[in-house]
């Protein structure tokens, strides 16, 4: 289950950036490996995705079991106003759905709890802040090495970068 003290600390970091953070009072309750039942988790997610007065949904945890929320989400129509979705790990499933079905932008980035844990390098935290606020328009990875002959023949490769948990992507 989520560590409430780390979530609160991560929330304070986001608020120090000028963001207004809100979450349901009963967001975190011990329930096996999750912070809530699947039904409650879907309710919270869908309410956040549809909230007319927000521009982003930032995941509190890594999303173990997020794949079980997909069938319910697939039955819903995308809200007319897209939002930025931020999360890691098993939230990859939600990234894919929101990217491919709803055509929303997402950022495979630090979860709120991890921001509060003080374990992320400061440059990662700052890069995340810059990306959220649109201060970084392009992510460039200059030191990547080609892995096959076709890639080695190219001088420059451009495309859409999709992040995520490889195990979740494969499944």
ChimeraX commands (.cxc) that place a marker at each C-alpha (Angstrom):
marker #1 position 0.00,0.00,0.00 radius 0.5
marker #1 position 1.01,3.61,-0.54 radius 0.5
marker #1 position 2.93,5.33,2.21 radius 0.5
marker #1 position 0.78,8.31,3.12 radius 0.5
marker #1 position 3.69,10.36,4.46 radius 0.5
marker #1 position 5.53,10.05,1.13 radius 0.5
marker #1 position 2.36,10.91,-0.81 radius 0.5
marker #1 position 1.91,14.02,1.33 radius 0.5
marker #1 position 5.55,15.03,0.82 radius 0.5
marker #1 position 5.27,14.45,-2.95 radius 0.5
marker #1 position 2.08,16.53,-2.95 radius 0.5
marker #1 position 3.93,19.39,-1.24 radius 0.5
marker #1 position 6.62,19.25,-3.95 radius 0.5
marker #1 position 3.97,19.51,-6.69 radius 0.5
marker #1 position 2.30,22.38,-4.83 radius 0.5
marker #1 position 5.67,24.15,-4.56 radius 0.5
marker #1 position 5.65,24.15,-8.38 radius 0.5
marker #1 position 2.37,26.07,-8.28 radius 0.5
marker #1 position 0.13,23.07,-8.96 radius 0.5
marker #1 position -3.13,22.59,-7.09 radius 0.5
marker #1 position -3.24,18.95,-6.02 radius 0.5
marker #1 position -6.35,17.18,-4.86 radius 0.5
marker #1 position -7.30,13.61,-4.22 radius 0.5
marker #1 position -10.20,11.80,-2.55 radius 0.5
marker #1 position -9.95,11.45,1.23 radius 0.5
marker #1 position -10.33,7.69,0.99 radius 0.5
marker #1 position -7.79,7.31,-1.83 radius 0.5
marker #1 position -5.45,5.18,0.24 radius 0.5
marker #1 position -6.82,2.23,2.17 radius 0.5
marker #1 position -4.99,-1.06,2.71 radius 0.5
marker #1 position -6.41,-3.62,0.28 radius 0.5
marker #1 position -4.08,-6.49,-0.56 radius 0.5
marker #1 position -1.41,-5.10,-2.93 radius 0.5
marker #1 position -3.46,-2.01,-3.77 radius 0.5
marker #1 position -4.57,1.15,-2.08 radius 0.5
marker #1 position -8.25,0.33,-2.74 radius 0.5
marker #1 position -10.60,-2.11,-4.47 radius 0.5
marker #1 position -10.61,-2.19,-8.28 radius 0.5
marker #1 position -14.07,-0.61,-8.27 radius 0.5
marker #1 position -12.90,2.32,-6.13 radius 0.5
marker #1 position -9.67,2.68,-8.10 radius 0.5
marker #1 position -11.64,2.88,-11.34 radius 0.5
marker #1 position -14.05,5.40,-9.81 radius 0.5
marker #1 position -11.16,7.61,-8.69 radius 0.5
marker #1 position -9.39,7.33,-12.04 radius 0.5
marker #1 position -12.44,8.03,-14.15 radius 0.5
marker #1 position -13.48,10.96,-11.96 radius 0.5
marker #1 position -9.97,12.43,-12.32 radius 0.5
marker #1 position -9.93,11.90,-16.09 radius 0.5
marker #1 position -13.29,13.66,-16.43 radius 0.5
marker #1 position -12.80,16.50,-13.93 radius 0.5
marker #1 position -13.47,19.67,-15.94 radius 0.5
marker #1 position -11.25,21.86,-13.76 radius 0.5
marker #1 position -7.95,20.00,-14.05 radius 0.5
marker #1 position -5.35,19.58,-16.78 radius 0.5
marker #1 position -3.44,16.53,-15.56 radius 0.5
marker #1 position -3.82,13.22,-13.76 radius 0.5
marker #1 position -0.72,12.28,-11.78 radius 0.5
marker #1 position -0.52,8.73,-10.46 radius 0.5
marker #1 position 0.17,8.26,-6.78 radius 0.5
marker #1 position 1.62,4.75,-7.16 radius 0.5
marker #1 position 2.96,2.44,-9.87 radius 0.5
marker #1 position -0.39,0.96,-10.76 radius 0.5
marker #1 position -0.19,-2.75,-9.93 radius 0.5
marker #1 position -3.39,-4.19,-11.36 radius 0.5
marker #1 position -4.07,-1.20,-13.63 radius 0.5
marker #1 position -4.74,-3.65,-16.46 radius 0.5
marker #1 position -7.93,-4.69,-14.64 radius 0.5
marker #1 position -9.25,-1.13,-15.01 radius 0.5
marker #1 position -8.91,-1.15,-18.80 radius 0.5
marker #1 position -12.13,-3.04,-19.68 radius 0.5
marker #1 position -14.23,-0.50,-17.76 radius 0.5
marker #1 position -12.31,2.41,-19.27 radius 0.5
marker #1 position -12.76,1.05,-22.80 radius 0.5
marker #1 position -16.54,1.33,-22.32 radius 0.5
marker #1 position -16.23,5.07,-21.69 radius 0.5
marker #1 position -16.05,7.91,-24.18 radius 0.5
marker #1 position -13.03,10.17,-23.95 radius 0.5
marker #1 position -13.75,13.54,-22.37 radius 0.5
marker #1 position -13.68,16.37,-24.89 radius 0.5
marker #1 position -10.77,18.05,-23.10 radius 0.5
marker #1 position -7.58,15.95,-23.00 radius 0.5
marker #1 position -5.26,15.92,-20.01 radius 0.5
marker #1 position -1.66,15.02,-19.40 radius 0.5
marker #1 position -1.39,11.60,-17.74 radius 0.5
marker #1 position 1.73,10.91,-15.62 radius 0.5
marker #1 position 2.76,7.59,-14.10 radius 0.5
marker #1 position 5.15,4.64,-14.30 radius 0.5
marker #1 position 5.33,0.88,-14.11 radius 0.5
marker #1 position 2.01,-0.95,-14.50 radius 0.5
marker #1 position 0.37,2.38,-15.37 radius 0.5
marker #1 position 1.90,1.67,-18.79 radius 0.5
marker #1 position -1.39,-0.06,-19.61 radius 0.5
marker #1 position -3.27,3.18,-18.98 radius 0.5
marker #1 position -0.69,5.17,-20.97 radius 0.5
marker #1 position -1.30,2.93,-23.99 radius 0.5
marker #1 position -5.07,3.17,-23.74 radius 0.5
marker #1 position -5.03,6.95,-23.33 radius 0.5
marker #1 position -2.46,7.39,-26.15 radius 0.5
marker #1 position -3.97,4.99,-28.66 radius 0.5
marker #1 position -7.71,5.19,-28.01 radius 0.5
marker #1 position -8.19,8.68,-26.64 radius 0.5
marker #1 position -5.19,10.31,-28.43 radius 0.5
marker #1 position -4.04,11.92,-25.18 radius 0.5
marker #1 position -0.47,12.87,-24.30 radius 0.5
marker #1 position 1.19,11.11,-21.42 radius 0.5
marker #1 position 4.48,11.21,-19.59 radius 0.5
marker #1 position 6.08,8.06,-18.28 radius 0.5
marker #1 position 7.42,9.86,-15.24 radius 0.5
marker #1 position 7.80,9.79,-11.47 radius 0.5
marker #1 position 4.80,8.98,-9.31 radius 0.5
marker #1 position 3.77,11.27,-6.46 radius 0.5
marker #1 position 4.94,8.81,-3.80 radius 0.5
marker #1 position 8.40,8.56,-5.39 radius 0.5
marker #1 position 8.70,12.36,-5.58 radius 0.5
marker #1 position 8.15,12.38,-1.82 radius 0.5
marker #1 position 10.74,9.69,-1.13 radius 0.5
marker #1 position 13.74,11.92,-1.95 radius 0.5
marker #1 position 15.34,9.08,-3.94 radius 0.5
marker #1 position 15.15,10.64,-7.40 radius 0.5
marker #1 position 18.12,12.60,-8.73 radius 0.5
marker #1 position 17.34,16.32,-8.65 radius 0.5
marker #1 position 17.92,16.58,-12.42 radius 0.5
marker #1 position 15.12,14.02,-13.02 radius 0.5
marker #1 position 12.75,15.95,-10.77 radius 0.5
marker #1 position 13.64,19.21,-12.54 radius 0.5
marker #1 position 13.34,17.64,-16.00 radius 0.5
marker #1 position 9.89,16.33,-15.04 radius 0.5
marker #1 position 8.83,19.79,-13.86 radius 0.5
marker #1 position 10.08,21.33,-17.10 radius 0.5
marker #1 position 8.22,18.78,-19.21 radius 0.5
marker #1 position 4.97,19.25,-17.28 radius 0.5
marker #1 position 5.13,23.00,-17.76 radius 0.5
marker #1 position 6.11,22.79,-21.43 radius 0.5
marker #1 position 9.56,24.28,-20.88 radius 0.5
marker #1 position 11.09,21.31,-22.73 radius 0.5
marker #1 position 9.54,20.75,-26.14 radius 0.5
marker #1 position 11.70,17.86,-27.32 radius 0.5
marker #1 position 13.41,15.02,-25.52 radius 0.5
marker #1 position 16.69,14.24,-27.29 radius 0.5
marker #1 position 18.75,11.14,-26.56 radius 0.5
marker #1 position 22.08,11.70,-28.27 radius 0.5
marker #1 position 24.11,8.81,-26.86 radius 0.5
marker #1 position 21.90,5.94,-27.99 radius 0.5
marker #1 position 23.67,3.15,-29.82 radius 0.5
marker #1 position 22.06,1.39,-32.83 radius 0.5
marker #1 position 21.29,-2.29,-32.25 radius 0.5
marker #1 position 20.93,-3.53,-35.83 radius 0.5
marker #1 position 22.32,-2.92,-39.33 radius 0.5
marker #1 position 19.32,-0.90,-40.49 radius 0.5
marker #1 position 19.59,1.44,-37.53 radius 0.5
marker #1 position 23.37,1.75,-38.02 radius 0.5
marker #1 position 22.78,2.98,-41.59 radius 0.5
marker #1 position 20.77,5.98,-40.33 radius 0.5
marker #1 position 22.44,9.20,-39.27 radius 0.5
marker #1 position 19.38,10.52,-37.50 radius 0.5
marker #1 position 16.22,8.81,-36.28 radius 0.5
marker #1 position 13.10,10.74,-35.33 radius 0.5
marker #1 position 9.81,9.45,-34.06 radius 0.5
marker #1 position 7.39,9.19,-31.21 radius 0.5
marker #1 position 9.01,7.97,-28.04 radius 0.5
marker #1 position 6.87,5.64,-25.97 radius 0.5
marker #1 position 7.98,4.85,-22.45 radius 0.5
marker #1 position 6.76,2.15,-20.19 radius 0.5
marker #1 position 7.26,-1.04,-18.32 radius 0.5
marker #1 position 8.50,-3.62,-20.84 radius 0.5
marker #1 position 6.80,-6.54,-19.08 radius 0.5
marker #1 position 3.51,-4.66,-19.14 radius 0.5
marker #1 position 4.03,-3.66,-22.80 radius 0.5
marker #1 position 4.63,-7.26,-23.78 radius 0.5
marker #1 position 1.56,-8.50,-21.93 radius 0.5
marker link #1:1,2 radius 0.2
marker link #1:2,3 radius 0.2
marker link #1:3,4 radius 0.2
marker link #1:4,5 radius 0.2
marker link #1:5,6 radius 0.2
marker link #1:6,7 radius 0.2
marker link #1:7,8 radius 0.2
marker link #1:8,9 radius 0.2
marker link #1:9,10 radius 0.2
marker link #1:10,11 radius 0.2
marker link #1:11,12 radius 0.2
marker link #1:12,13 radius 0.2
marker link #1:13,14 radius 0.2
marker link #1:14,15 radius 0.2
marker link #1:15,16 radius 0.2
marker link #1:16,17 radius 0.2
marker link #1:17,18 radius 0.2
marker link #1:18,19 radius 0.2
marker link #1:19,20 radius 0.2
marker link #1:20,21 radius 0.2
marker link #1:21,22 radius 0.2
marker link #1:22,23 radius 0.2
marker link #1:23,24 radius 0.2
marker link #1:24,25 radius 0.2
marker link #1:25,26 radius 0.2
marker link #1:26,27 radius 0.2
marker link #1:27,28 radius 0.2
marker link #1:28,29 radius 0.2
marker link #1:29,30 radius 0.2
marker link #1:30,31 radius 0.2
marker link #1:31,32 radius 0.2
marker link #1:32,33 radius 0.2
marker link #1:33,34 radius 0.2
marker link #1:34,35 radius 0.2
marker link #1:35,36 radius 0.2
marker link #1:36,37 radius 0.2
marker link #1:37,38 radius 0.2
marker link #1:38,39 radius 0.2
marker link #1:39,40 radius 0.2
marker link #1:40,41 radius 0.2
marker link #1:41,42 radius 0.2
marker link #1:42,43 radius 0.2
marker link #1:43,44 radius 0.2
marker link #1:44,45 radius 0.2
marker link #1:45,46 radius 0.2
marker link #1:46,47 radius 0.2
marker link #1:47,48 radius 0.2
marker link #1:48,49 radius 0.2
marker link #1:49,50 radius 0.2
marker link #1:50,51 radius 0.2
marker link #1:51,52 radius 0.2
marker link #1:52,53 radius 0.2
marker link #1:53,54 radius 0.2
marker link #1:54,55 radius 0.2
marker link #1:55,56 radius 0.2
marker link #1:56,57 radius 0.2
marker link #1:57,58 radius 0.2
marker link #1:58,59 radius 0.2
marker link #1:59,60 radius 0.2
marker link #1:60,61 radius 0.2
marker link #1:61,62 radius 0.2
marker link #1:62,63 radius 0.2
marker link #1:63,64 radius 0.2
marker link #1:64,65 radius 0.2
marker link #1:65,66 radius 0.2
marker link #1:66,67 radius 0.2
marker link #1:67,68 radius 0.2
marker link #1:68,69 radius 0.2
marker link #1:69,70 radius 0.2
marker link #1:70,71 radius 0.2
marker link #1:71,72 radius 0.2
marker link #1:72,73 radius 0.2
marker link #1:73,74 radius 0.2
marker link #1:74,75 radius 0.2
marker link #1:75,76 radius 0.2
marker link #1:76,77 radius 0.2
marker link #1:77,78 radius 0.2
marker link #1:78,79 radius 0.2
marker link #1:79,80 radius 0.2
marker link #1:80,81 radius 0.2
marker link #1:81,82 radius 0.2
marker link #1:82,83 radius 0.2
marker link #1:83,84 radius 0.2
marker link #1:84,85 radius 0.2
marker link #1:85,86 radius 0.2
marker link #1:86,87 radius 0.2
marker link #1:87,88 radius 0.2
marker link #1:88,89 radius 0.2
marker link #1:89,90 radius 0.2
marker link #1:90,91 radius 0.2
marker link #1:91,92 radius 0.2
marker link #1:92,93 radius 0.2
marker link #1:93,94 radius 0.2
marker link #1:94,95 radius 0.2
marker link #1:95,96 radius 0.2
marker link #1:96,97 radius 0.2
marker link #1:97,98 radius 0.2
marker link #1:98,99 radius 0.2
marker link #1:99,100 radius 0.2
marker link #1:100,101 radius 0.2
marker link #1:101,102 radius 0.2
marker link #1:102,103 radius 0.2
marker link #1:103,104 radius 0.2
marker link #1:104,105 radius 0.2
marker link #1:105,106 radius 0.2
marker link #1:106,107 radius 0.2
marker link #1:107,108 radius 0.2
marker link #1:108,109 radius 0.2
marker link #1:109,110 radius 0.2
marker link #1:110,111 radius 0.2
marker link #1:111,112 radius 0.2
marker link #1:112,113 radius 0.2
marker link #1:113,114 radius 0.2
marker link #1:114,115 radius 0.2
marker link #1:115,116 radius 0.2
marker link #1:116,117 radius 0.2
marker link #1:117,118 radius 0.2
marker link #1:118,119 radius 0.2
marker link #1:119,120 radius 0.2
marker link #1:120,121 radius 0.2
marker link #1:121,122 radius 0.2
marker link #1:122,123 radius 0.2
marker link #1:123,124 radius 0.2
marker link #1:124,125 radius 0.2
marker link #1:125,126 radius 0.2
marker link #1:126,127 radius 0.2
marker link #1:127,128 radius 0.2
marker link #1:128,129 radius 0.2
marker link #1:129,130 radius 0.2
marker link #1:130,131 radius 0.2
marker link #1:131,132 radius 0.2
marker link #1:132,133 radius 0.2
marker link #1:133,134 radius 0.2
marker link #1:134,135 radius 0.2
marker link #1:135,136 radius 0.2
marker link #1:136,137 radius 0.2
marker link #1:137,138 radius 0.2
marker link #1:138,139 radius 0.2
marker link #1:139,140 radius 0.2
marker link #1:140,141 radius 0.2
marker link #1:141,142 radius 0.2
marker link #1:142,143 radius 0.2
marker link #1:143,144 radius 0.2
marker link #1:144,145 radius 0.2
marker link #1:145,146 radius 0.2
marker link #1:146,147 radius 0.2
marker link #1:147,148 radius 0.2
marker link #1:148,149 radius 0.2
marker link #1:149,150 radius 0.2
marker link #1:150,151 radius 0.2
marker link #1:151,152 radius 0.2
marker link #1:152,153 radius 0.2
marker link #1:153,154 radius 0.2
marker link #1:154,155 radius 0.2
marker link #1:155,156 radius 0.2
marker link #1:156,157 radius 0.2
marker link #1:157,158 radius 0.2
marker link #1:158,159 radius 0.2
marker link #1:159,160 radius 0.2
marker link #1:160,161 radius 0.2
marker link #1:161,162 radius 0.2
marker link #1:162,163 radius 0.2
marker link #1:163,164 radius 0.2
marker link #1:164,165 radius 0.2
marker link #1:165,166 radius 0.2
marker link #1:166,167 radius 0.2
marker link #1:167,168 radius 0.2
marker link #1:168,169 radius 0.2
marker link #1:169,170 radius 0.2
marker link #1:170,171 radius 0.2
view
